[in-house]
Amino acid sequence: MQVFELLERGLTGKMRPFYVVCGKDDFLRRQACLIVRRLLLGDGAGSVFPSDTFITKDGDSLELATFLDELGTASLFGGKTLLRVDQADKFVSNHRQTLEKHLARPTWPNSALLLVDSWPANTRLAKLTPEEALLRCDLGKEFKAAPWCQSWCKSCHKVNLSGDGARALAELVGPDLGRLDQEISKLAAALPEGEFLISARQVDQLVANGNQEIVWKIFDAMAQGRPAVVLSILDDQYMTGTAVENSMKMNGAIAYHLRRVARAARSAKSGNAGGLPGAMNEAGIRPGFPQKSAESLIRHLGARRLFGLLEELITTDMALKGGSKLPPRTVLERQLLRLSVPLSRGV
């Protein structure tokens, strides 16, 4: 069962002898654990029974005897224990036959929660796992970040996120549920009292501007035809976090502002009454340093690259989401290098 299906309604019925949280998305794994824990402890601050307990063990060091003792020890006061086993892949692999024997006919009074990266369907353990006890924590191919942002904002914070705001947020952050959750929480907390709608403008002010200085430094270096400087600025952003996380984060911020530059260039080319300054205002590029940098970048890129920019950005986005065998950082760097080459060098 996909955790997405349970985020609003939760699990129902009695606690099962064991649950499996399968997948690598950290945000969904945390939500899955909360969903199972609520089933045992209830939605309030207190638990169903005063003696209900939640225990966490590391699967890399957990011994089978300890696992079975925790599950088989009944409370004198009628409560239950939920035993969570983190990084349980190794534990499951080492004790597969014993687990199959116990899971086939579970008799223990408590419940186990196994966190694994994979749960192959062709194994006996998987066949012993009821559908409602297998909580899948991976983003499916059909996942759309913008509708999810709107739904999550409404269910968690009781406020609405506009369609334009959701699309801007999804474009800036990408399909990183943890970061999307953080940004949505920040946006909801910043809403003035009595307002219940987050607009695209508020997303722009609170989310887009967070990386704006870095992005425009990259654009300035691109406009000057200095790819080494572009790579140096980008390298600083990879000091923390993973390459995938940083690539998605930086690509979202860079693409967001590049789309504005391309939009302003097309509008000015089509005869916008205010010329390029007016077109940049309409595109959301503020007067001052952003407009001066944008004007330099437009001259550097030239009409042909500007009008093919949207296709370039889509290609890079698809490559970062699994459409390329190249490392994510390499995909992003290659795009920035292509855009940094001066027109005089044959681009």
Disulfide bonds with the S-S distance in Angstrom:
none
